[in-house]
């Protein structure tokens, strides 16, 4: 039944008090149902060594730092500083409205600063409508450089949140490496640029110079990454020169991920997506294609491609803009791609709009190179283009039983889940069947095969022939 941890009123003569809690490095507060606040503001100078602050399952908590007392030395311009705090986790705080008093429904105002913060996790805080203030301070040169060392942001189950980041914050986030937004039902945009900043122009490009992993999951109202565009990633508006892993799940409003048309002067814009190694897209019901063909040179490092449960997807690559560069003989496409997983795509008809064939149409892609080690197709549907001769130039399909690569065709009615989707709990998913290896018990030369192996090969051949 604890309502307060520290006394709210400071000693009348603090100089006579023993320096208490001055070496405190970690504070972990959990399941204190009646707690009103965690810290009184006068305590902060004593917590200059604090490295980690975790507050969880305090259902009545409305504020982390209470500043209600009338301290003589306090003024409205005072900034509460956590000079060494590296990790901040706020979990299951249903009534939390702000970090410090005076800024209801705004988590971090300009009155609090975290110059050393590296990891921020906000989980299940339904009362929060904004994390950062929409408007920058009038004199930013006088502000402490807060959040400038932030490396990971994880935000989940914030039911009233409409956007994540105001655009003025981006110059501070040059060390950001991981961004995960999950289960925020009202989020419409990740970066909001509604304010009229003097230095901002329509030609500004938002650059996440160190961002390596992006994951968006269960965001039913998300339409774009930043305001001012109907696309998710606009070539003009946003750039990810270091991005390696991209995951987009359950974003039903998403119609296009990338621009259909390439930049007219790409040399004048930062390079983007050139380091991308994995793409996972799942349950994006309005998505008709994944990426435009002009992007293929940017995807030379792509190693894994997973597309599941996109009901309207008809093709992986759209070539409708007829970009000459996309079919240039000097381009090597998918040079590093090793794993392709396609599951529950009932309308998928082709790899590219220029061809009815699959992964290796040499007429459309003269130097197409795919180094696939694992290919999984689940719920083939209308995959008439999936033929033994057009999977990949170096991939023997299971026609003659001599494949040296790992391939599986899985029937509808089997549900699958990629191993990368286990980063957080997901309900209602069935386990995936084990991928079969085509090399297992393979016949060599003139050796006799077991009868069960022969029957299995015949069934596989019959199944493939039915797909033609």
N, C-alpha and C positions, 0 to 999 in steps of 0.2 A: 504493500500500500504506500510506497514511497511517492511523494508528490514533488520533492525537490532533492537534488543531490548536494548542492552547495547553498549556503545561506544567501539570500538575495541582496542583503544590505552589507556593504563593505564596512570594515572597522573605521571608526572615526579618526583613528591615528594609525594608518597602515604602516608607517615607518617603524612602528614598534612591533609589528607582527613578524614572526619568523617566516622566511621565504619558503612557503609550502607549495608543493606540486610543481616546483620549477624544473624538475628533471623528468616529468611525466612525458612519455613518448607515445603511448597508445591509450585510447579511451574506447571501450566497447560497452554500449548500453543496449540491453535487449529485454523485451517482454515486461517493461515497467508500465503497466496499463494506466496508472494514474499520474504519470509524470507530466508536469506542466511545461517544463523547459529543461534543457541539458546544462547549459552554462550561463551564469550571469556575466555580463560584459566586463565587469571589473577584473574577472579572472584571466582574461586573455594575456595581459603582460606576463603573468606567471607561467603561461603555457607556450613559451617561445620555443620549446624543444619538442612540441607535439608533432608526431609524424603521421599518425593514423587516427581517424575518427569514424567509428561505426555505430550507427543508431538503427535498431531494428525492432519491429513489432511493438512499438509504443503507440497504442491506438488513440490515445487522447492528446498526444503531443501536438502542439500548434506552432512551436517555434524552437529552434535549436539554441540560439543565443538571445537571452532576455536583456533588454536595455531599458526597461521601464523605470528603474530607479533614477532619481534626479541627482546625478553626481555633479558637483560644482564645476569640475574641470571638463565635463562633457559638453559638447556643442553639436549642432546639427551637421557640421562639416566633418566630424570625427569619422575615421575609417577604421573598422575592426579588421585587424590583420592577423592571419595565421601564417607566420613567416616561413615555417618549415614543413607544414602539412603536405604530405605526398599522396595520401589515399583518403578519399571521402566516400563512404557508403551510407545511403539513406534508403532503408528497405521497409516496406509495409507500414508506412506512416500515413494512415488514412486521413487524418485531420491536419497534417502539416500544411501550413499556408505560406510560410516564408522561413528563410534561414535566420534572420534577425528581425526583431520587432520594427514595425513601421512600414513594412512593404508587403501588405496582404496579397496573396496569390501570385507574387513574384518571388521566386526562390532566391536568386542572387541579385541584389541591387548593387549600386555603386558604393554602398556603405560598407561592404565587406570585400576583402581581397585575399587571394590565394596565390602568391607569387611562385610557390614551389609545387603546386598540385600537379600530379602526374596521372592519377587514376580517379575517375568520377563515375560512380554507379548510382543511378536513381531508379528505384524499383517499387512499383505499386504505390503511387502517391496521387490519388484521384482528385485531390483538391487543387493541385497546381495547374494554372493556366499558362504561365510563362516561366521559363527557367532563367533567362537573362533579360534585362531591361531592353526594350525596343530602341530606346534613344540613348546615344552615347553621351558622355559628360561634355559640358560646354568647353572645358579646358582639359583635354585628354593628356596634355604634357604634365599636368599636375597629379594625374592619377597613377597609383601604383600599378605596375605591369602585372595584372592578375590573369591567371589561367595561361600564361605564356609558355609553361612547360607541360601543359596537358597532353598526354600521349594516348589515352583511351577514354572514350565516352560510351557508356551503356545506359540506355533509357528504356524502361519497359513498364507497361500497364499504367500509363499516365493518361487517364481517360478524357481529361479536358484540354490537353495540350494540343495547340493548333499548328505550331511551328517549333523547331528545335533551336536554331541559331539565328540571331540577328546578323546581318551582313557586316556590320562594323566590327564584330568580334573576329572575323576571319584572319586579319593580319596577326592577331595574337596566337592563332592556332597553327602556326607553322611547324610545330612538333607533333601534331596529331597524327597518330598511326592507325588507330582503329576506331571505327564509328559503328555502333550497333543500336538500332531503334526497333523495338519489338512491341506489338500489341498496344499501340496507341491509336484508339479508334477515331479520333478527331483530327489527327495530323494531316494537313493538306500539302505542306511544303516543308522541306528540311531547312533551307536557308531563306529567311524572310528579308526582303529588301524594300519594305514599304516606306521607310523613312526617306526623306529627301536630303541626303548627305551632300554637302557642298562639293566634296572631292569626288563623288561618284558620278559616273557618266554611263550612258547606255553601252559604251564600248568596253567597259571594264570586264575583265575575265576573272572569275573566282578561281584561284589556284590552291589546291591542297597539295603542297609540295612533298609532304612526307607520308601522306595517307596510304596505307598498304592494304587494309581490309575494310570492306563496307558490307553491312548486312541489314536488310530491311525485311521485317517479317510481320505479317498480319496488320497492315496499315490500309484499311478499306477505303479511306478518303484521300490517300496520297496520290497526287497528280503529277508533280514534278519535283525535281531536286531543289530548284530555286525559283523564286517568283519571276514573272515576266516571260514565261515560255510555256507552251502546251506540251513540249517534249520533256522527257525525264532528264536526260543529259543533253543540254544544248552545247554544240561545238563552240558557239560564240561566248556563252555565259560561264562555263565551268570547265576546269581541266584537272586531270588526275595523273600527273607524270610518274608517280610511284606506285599506283594501285596494282596489286597482285591478285586479290581475291574479291569477287563481286557475287553477292547472294541477294536475290530478290524473291521473296515468297509472299503469296497471298496479298497481292496488290491489284485488286480487280479493276481499278480505274485506269491502269496503265495501258496505253494503246501503242506507244512507240518508246523505245529506250533511247535510241540515238537518232540524230538528224538523218533524213533520207538523202540530203545533198551534202557533199563535202564542202569544206571552207574554200572560198574563192582565192584566198591568199594564206594558205596554211603556214607558210614560213614566218608569218607575223604573229602567230599565236603559239602558246606553250604546247609542247607535245603531250598527248594524252593517251592513256590506255596501252602504251607500248610495252609495259611490263606485266600486263595482265596474264595470269597463269591459270586461273580457274573461273568459270562462269556457272552459276547455279540459278536457274529460273524455274519457279514452281507456282502453280495455281494463279497465273495471270490470265484471266479468262478473256480479255479483250485483245490480247497480243496476237497479231497475225503473222509476224515474222520476228526474228531475233535481232539481227544486225544487217545494215546495208553493206553491199559488196565493197564499197570504197574503203571500208574499215579493215579489210583483210590484211593489208600490209602492217597494220598496227597490232595484229593478233599473232605475230610470228612466235611469241613465247607462250601461247595458249597450250596448256597441257591437258586440261580436263574441261569437258563441256557436258553439263547435266541440264536437261529440259524435261520437266514432268508436269502433267495435269494442266496443260494449257489448251483449253478446249477448242479455241478458234485458230490455233497456229496452223498455217498451211505450208510454210517453208522456213528454213533456217536462215537463209541469206536472201535478201531482196536486192535484185539488180535492175529494178524498174527505172532508175534514173539514168541507166545506160552510161555509166562512167567508163570512159575509155581506159583509164588507168587500172581499173579493176581486172581487166583481162589482158593486161600487158604481159608479154612473154618473159619479162625479167622478174616477175613477182613470184615468190615462193609462198604458197598458202599452207597454213596449218603444219608447218615444218616440225613442231614439237608436240602436236596433239597425240596423246596416248590413250585417253579414255573418253568414250562417248556413251552417254546413257540417255535414252529417249524412252519415256514412260507415259502411258495414257495420253496420247496425242491423237485423238480420233480423226482429225481433219488434216493431219500432216500428209502432204502429197509429194514433196520433193525437197531436195537440198537447196536449190536455187531456182528463181523464177525463169531463168534462161534455159532450163533443162528439165526433162521429165525423169532423168536418171538420178542416181544417188551420189555417193561420195567421190566418184571418180569419172566424171565426164570430161574426157581429154579435149573434146572440141571446145567446150566453154572455158576450161582451165588447162591450158597446154602444159603447164609445169606444176600442176597440182601435186603436192606431196603430203600424204597423211601417214603418220607413223602410229597407227592405232594398235595398242596392246590389248585393250578391252573394249568390247562393243556390246551394249545391252539394249535390246529393243523390247519394250513391254507394251502389250495391247496394240498390235500392228495396225488394225483398222484398215485405212486406205493406202497403206504403204506399198502400192503397186510398183514403185520404182526400186524397191529393195531387191536387187538381183545379185546372184553370186558373182557376176563379173564386174559389179560396180560398187563394191564396198570400199575398197582401197587398193591401190596398186601393189602394196606389199602385204596384203592381208588375204590369206586363203580362207574362204568361207567353208562351212561344214557341209560340203557337197561330196567330196571324196574321202573325207576322214583324215586328211593329211594336213590340217591346219596346225600351225605352230603358234598361233595367237589364241587369246582367251575370248570366246564369243558365246553369247547366250541369247536365245530368242525365248521370251517368256509370254505365255498366253494371257489374255484378259481374264480378270477374276483373281489374278495374283497381284497383291499390292506390294510396292517397293519403297525403300527409303535409302537414300545415299548415305554413306558413312559420315559425310561432312555435316549432315543435318542434326547431329547429336549434340551440338553446342549448348542447347537448352531444351527443356522439357517440351514435348509436342504430343498432345493427346490425340487419340483416334487413329494412329498410324499402325498399320500391320507390319510385321517383320518381313524383310525381303528374302526371297529364296536365294540360296547360295548359287554363285555363278559356276557353271560347269566348265571344266577345262577340256579343250578339244584334244589335248595330248595324252590324256589319261588312257592307258591301256591301248595305245595306238599300235596298229599292226606295222611291222617293219619287213620290207622285202617280200619274200615268199612265205613268211610264217603264217600258220593257221590262226584265224581269229576265233575267239570264243563266240558261241551262238548268240549270247545276250548282246554282245558288242555289235554284231551284224544287224540284229533286229533294231537296236537303238539307232544305228546309222541310217537304216532304211526309213525309220520314222522321221528322222531329221530331214532327210532328202525330200520326203513327201511333204513335210511342212513347208520347206523352202519353195518347192515347186508350186504350192498353193498360193504363195505370196505374189508370184509373177503375174 
